[in-house]
Amino acid sequence: MTIRYNAPATLTFTLICAVVLLLNGIFPGLTKAWFSVPGRGGFDARSIPEYARLFTHIFGHADMNHFLSNFAFILLLGPILETTYGSGGMIIMTVITAFVTGVLNILIFPTGIMGASGIVFMMILLASFTNFSKGEIPLTFILIMLLYLGREVVNAFAANNISEFGHIIGGLCGSIFGYLQPSRR
């Protein structure tokens, strides 16, 4: 029996995020400097690193609990989705979701964001489309949308340091990807 690197996009993403978290413990401030997106008014359009952060914010996590809560879902859903949509497809969807959440955050919200929660919600909603047929909307999708995104809309009015917006946008991205891109099966 051998161990197989069965979901390269998911496992590589997990490894990069773990390394970033470890390096931030050695070099405090690394995550804030390179792996987070500032809020409205904090983006310097003349700085090349600022544009990179629109993508790299998904690799940064505040602490081990933040990392574990995201990757419990990512490691569960990612391999299934890679089988359905391919590693390349998952990378493209992840990059687009990172960019969309980053750009909308700097345009709309005063606080910064970091972490892969938007990717988690993209995967959750995308997973509900894995048995999608043209001309149909799966009931599981509607229920997941109501449960997960509905909870985030309600929680958006609570005072906390969680970007429910990032979750909602990630979920909307996953919904769009699932609807527009049929699975490879």
C-alpha positions in Angstrom: 0.0 0.0 0.0 1.3 3.5 -0.9 0.4 7.0 0.0 -0.6 9.0 -3.1 -0.6 12.7 -3.6 -4.2 12.4 -4.7 -5.4 16.0 -5.0 -2.4 18.1 -6.1 -4.2 21.5 -6.1 -5.8 21.0 -2.7 -2.7 19.5 -1.1 -0.3 22.1 -2.5 -2.6 24.9 -1.4 -2.8 23.4 2.1 1.0 23.1 2.3 1.6 26.7 1.1 -0.8 28.0 3.8 0.8 25.8 6.5 4.3 27.1 5.5 3.0 30.8 5.5 1.6 30.2 9.0 4.8 28.7 10.2 6.9 31.5 8.7 4.7 34.1 10.3 5.5 32.5 13.7 9.2 33.0 12.9 8.8 36.4 11.2 5.9 38.2 12.9 4.1 40.5 10.6 4.8 38.5 7.4 1.1 37.5 7.0 -0.1 41.1 7.4 2.5 42.4 5.0 2.2 39.9 2.2 -0.8 37.7 2.8 -3.7 40.0 3.6 -5.7 42.6 1.6 -6.2 46.0 3.2 -9.7 47.6 3.4 -11.1 50.5 1.5 -8.5 53.4 1.4 -5.6 51.1 2.4 -4.7 49.9 -1.2 -1.8 51.7 -2.8 -2.4 51.4 -6.6 1.2 52.4 -7.3 2.6 49.4 -5.4 3.2 46.2 -7.2 3.0 44.1 -4.0 -0.5 45.4 -3.4 -1.7 43.7 -6.6 0.0 40.4 -5.6 -1.9 40.6 -2.3 -5.2 40.5 -4.2 -4.3 36.9 -4.8 -2.0 35.9 -1.9 -4.4 36.9 0.9 -5.9 33.4 0.7 -2.6 31.9 2.0 -2.5 33.9 5.2 -4.2 32.9 8.4 -4.4 34.7 11.7 -3.6 31.6 13.8 -3.7 27.8 13.9 -7.5 27.8 14.7 -8.2 29.9 11.7 -6.1 27.6 9.6 -7.6 24.4 10.9 -11.2 25.6 10.6 -10.6 26.4 6.9 -8.6 23.3 6.0 -10.9 20.8 7.6 -13.4 21.8 4.9 -10.8 22.3 2.1 -9.2 18.9 2.7 -12.6 17.2 2.8 -14.1 18.9 -0.3 -11.0 19.7 -2.4 -10.2 16.1 -3.5 -13.8 15.4 -4.5 -14.0 18.7 -6.5 -10.6 18.0 -8.1 -11.9 14.7 -9.3 -15.0 16.4 -10.7 -13.5 19.6 -12.1 -9.8 18.7 -12.5 -6.8 20.2 -10.7 -6.5 23.0 -13.3 -10.1 23.9 -13.0 -9.9 24.1 -9.2 -6.8 26.3 -9.4 -8.5 28.7 -11.9 -11.6 28.8 -9.7 -9.5 29.5 -6.6 -7.5 32.3 -8.2 -10.7 33.9 -9.5 -12.4 33.7 -6.1 -9.3 35.2 -4.4 -9.1 38.1 -6.9 -12.9 38.9 -6.7 -13.0 38.8 -2.9 -9.8 40.9 -2.7 -10.9 43.5 -5.2 -14.4 43.9 -3.7 -13.0 44.1 -0.2 -10.7 47.0 -1.1 -13.6 48.8 -2.9 -16.3 48.3 -0.3 -15.1 47.4 3.2 -12.9 49.4 5.7 -11.3 46.4 7.2 -8.8 44.0 5.6 -9.1 40.3 5.0 -7.0 37.2 5.0 -7.5 33.5 4.9 -9.1 30.9 2.8 -12.7 31.2 4.1 -13.9 32.5 0.8 -12.4 29.4 -0.9 -14.1 27.2 1.6 -17.5 28.7 0.8 -16.7 28.5 -2.9 -16.1 24.8 -2.5 -19.2 24.2 -0.4 -21.5 25.8 -3.0 -19.6 24.2 -5.9 -19.9 20.8 -4.3 -23.7 21.1 -4.3 -23.5 21.3 -8.1 -21.5 18.1 -8.7 -24.6 16.2 -9.9 -26.0 19.1 -11.8 -27.8 18.6 -15.2 -28.4 21.4 -17.7 -31.8 23.0 -17.1 -32.0 22.0 -13.5 -31.1 23.6 -10.2 -30.3 20.9 -7.6 -32.4 21.2 -4.4 -29.2 20.5 -2.4 -27.8 23.7 -3.9 -30.8 25.7 -2.7 -30.6 24.2 0.8 -26.9 24.8 1.1 -27.3 28.3 -0.2 -30.0 29.0 2.4 -28.1 27.3 5.3 -24.6 28.5 4.7 -25.0 31.9 3.0 -28.1 32.7 4.9 -26.2 32.3 8.2 -23.4 34.5 6.9 -25.9 37.3 6.0 -27.4 37.1 9.5 -23.9 37.0 11.1 -22.8 40.0 9.0 -24.7 42.2 11.4 -22.8 40.9 14.5 -19.7 42.6 15.8 -16.8 40.3 15.1 -13.6 40.1 13.2 -14.8 37.7 10.6 -15.4 38.7 6.9 -18.8 37.2 6.3 -18.6 39.2 3.1 -15.7 37.0 1.9 -17.7 33.9 2.7 -20.7 35.2 0.8 -18.7 36.3 -2.3 -16.8 32.9 -2.2 -20.1 31.1 -2.1 -21.5 33.2 -5.0 -18.3 32.4 -7.0 -18.8 28.7 -6.3 -22.4 29.0 -7.4 -21.5 30.7 -10.6 -18.7 28.2 -11.4 -21.0 25.2 -10.7 -23.7 26.6 -12.9 -21.4 27.6 -15.8 -18.8 24.8 -15.8 -20.2 21.3 -16.0 -18.3 18.6 -14.2 -15.9 16.4 -16.2 -18.0 13.3 -15.3 
